[in-house]
Amino acid sequence: MKTFFGNGFGSSFGKIVAMDRFDSGHSLSPIRQAEAYWTALLTGDGVPMRSQIDPRGLENILEYTFVLERIAPGLTRFRLAGRHLNQLAGMEVRGMPLTSFFELGARDQIKTVSEQVFAQPAIANLTLGSSGRLGRVQLQARMLLLPLKSDLGDVSRILGVTVSDGVIGATPRRFTISETNLRPVSDVQVPQQPSETVETGFAEDQQRFDRPGAHLRLVVSRDD
């Protein structure tokens, strides 16, 4: 699926970002949509496969969406990325490591988080901040990381979303992590699959048919 997202997808931060700040606009909508889409793909077999992700199900949020691949322990790179991530970086990010979006002091932290997403597996919801300096205003962002299986069945892919709230300004923008929320996939309720029902339409209820032979007695007559 090389055209998965098309051309468009193709110091510590001191305060917690309030949820109502993001709720005031559309900023959290891509986060919610992506998690709802991913959750709908869950089955009793565990996390969804990368091959199950259909861009048509994410078409409204593709610019914020990305796919990561685990290359080695602690090393994760972008396989695909939407336009919003390219705008934050000021360049095409496909092929770059995830750590390139983070300040030096936060890179070990994001490595640990991504490894937990793969290993548990777990959903990670991060609150990010980029300080205002060198022509940049302070920027707040949210990042969602959702585990995926590769075609080999190992959890080595991530479906992610990053949404910033504010003017991007001079790039590249690099972030610190002010809050991390990890939730094991095992705690996520698997959606109930609709049960198959037989449509009867105008058919009448079927009555039980008893074989007539069950009510007959064999009588043997003897000729005199």
N, C-alpha and C positions, 0 to 999 in steps of 0.2 A: 504494500500500500504506500507507494512512494509519494502519492499525491494526498496523503492523509490530511494535511492542513493547508494544502495549496501554497501559494506564494506568501500569504500572510502569516502562516504558522511556521510563514515564511518568507574608637573609645566607646563604651557600652551606651546604648540608648536609654536614657534615664527614666522614661515614664511609660506606663502601660497605655496602649491605645484603646480608648473606650469604644465598645461595640456600637453605641448610638452614633458615633461620628461616621462610621461606615454606613450605618443604616439610613443616614440622612439622604443618601443618594443611591446609586446603583452599584456601588463598589463591591458589596458583598454578594450580589446576585450571581456572578460567575462562580464564586466559591460554592454556593448552595447548589447551583445547577450541576456542577461537576460531581459533587459528592452524591447528589440524588441519582445521577446517571450511573455512576460507578456502583452504587448500592443496588440499583435495579439489576445489575449483572451478577450479583453474588448468588452462589448456589451452595449446596451442602459440601461441594468439593473444595471450597475455599475461595481465594481471591480470583478475580476474572483474568482471562488470558489477554495478552496484548492484542492478539488477532481479533478479539471480540469488540474492540473499540471501533465504532463507526463514526466518522466525522459528521455524518448527518445528524447524529444525536447531540452533537456539541456545536453545531454551526453558529449559534448565537454568541458563543464565547471563545471561538477559536483563537482570536487575537491575544487572549490571556493564557492560553493553554500550552503545555509543553510535555514532552516525553523524555524521560531520563533512562540511561542504561548504566548498570553497574559494571565497571570494567575490572575493578580489583577492590579489595577491602579499603573503604574510605575514598575511593575514586569513582565518581559518577559524572557522566557527561551528558550534554544535551544531544539527543538524536533529532528532535524536532522542536521548534519553538515558534510561538506566535509573534505578531508584529509588536505587541506591547513590550515584550521582553527585549526585542531588538532596539526599541526606542529607549528603554532604560539603560541598555549597555552602550548605545550609540554605534552599534555594529551588529552584524550577523552573529548570533550566539551558537548556532548549530555546530557541534563538535567541541565546544568549550566545556570545561569542567563546571559543575554546579558552584564550586567554591569561588569562581570568578565574580559572582554576584555579591560576595561578602567581604567585609573588612578583614584584615589579617587576624585580628583578635577573635573573630567569630567563625573562622574557617574550621577549626577543630570541632566546634559546637555543631555546625551543620553536617560535618562528616559523621559525627556520632548519631545525630538525628536520622540521617538517611540510612545508616546501617541498621538502626532499630526498625525503620520502616520495612526493610528487607527481611530482617531476621525474625521478628516476632510472628508474623508481619503485623504492621500497625498503620494507622492513619495519623499523620502529623499535621497540625494546624499551627502556623507560626505567625507571630506579630513581629514586624520588621520596622526598622527606622534607618533613615539616611540623614546624617547631620547636614546643616546648611553652612557651607563654606566654599570659597573659590567660585563665586557666582552661582551657587546653588542654594535653593531654599530648603528648609527641612521637609523631608518627604516621609510619609508613612505608607506601609504596605502590609498586605496579608499574603501568605503562601500556604497552599494546601498540597500535601503529598499523599498520593493514593497508590498502594502497591499493586503490581501486575505480574503475572507469570509470563515468561517467554514461551516460545513454541516448544522448548525442551521441558517445560513444566516447572522450572525453578523461578523463584521470586527474585527477578533481577531487572525489572522495569518499574518505572513510576509514571503514573499520569499525574501531572501537576498543574496548578493554576497560581499565577501571581497577579495581584491587582494592587496598584498604588493609588493613593488618594492625595492629590495635590499636583502642582506644576513640576514636571520632570526637570526642567532647566538644563544646566550643563551636564554632559555625560562624560564618562560612565558613572552611573549611580551604583554605589556599593552599600551594603546594609549590615547592620548589627541585628541581633535577635534579642528582643526584650521579653518575649513570652513564648513558651513551647507547650503545646498540649498534644500528648500522644494517647491514642486510644487503640487497644488491640482489636484486630479484625474480628476476633472471636466474640467480642462484646457487641458487635453490630448485628442487629436482627436481620436474618435472611428473609427477603420478601417471600410471601406465600405465592406459590405458583397457582394459577387458576385451575381448578379441577375440571376434568372433561365431563360434560353432561350430554346426554342424548336428547336431542330436540324431538319432541313428540308431535308438535304442531296440533292438528285437529284429531289425531289418533285417539281412540277411546282406550280406556284402561283395559289391559289384557286380562282376561279371566283364565284361571287355571283350568287346564283340560285334563280330566281324569279319563284314563283308558276304560272303556266300557267293560272290558274283561275283568276288571277288578271287582265288579259288583255282580258277576254272574257265578252261578254254581253249576258244576257239571252234574247232570242227572243221568244216570245209566238205567235204561229200561231193559227188562229181561222178558223176552217173548216166552209165553207158556207153551 
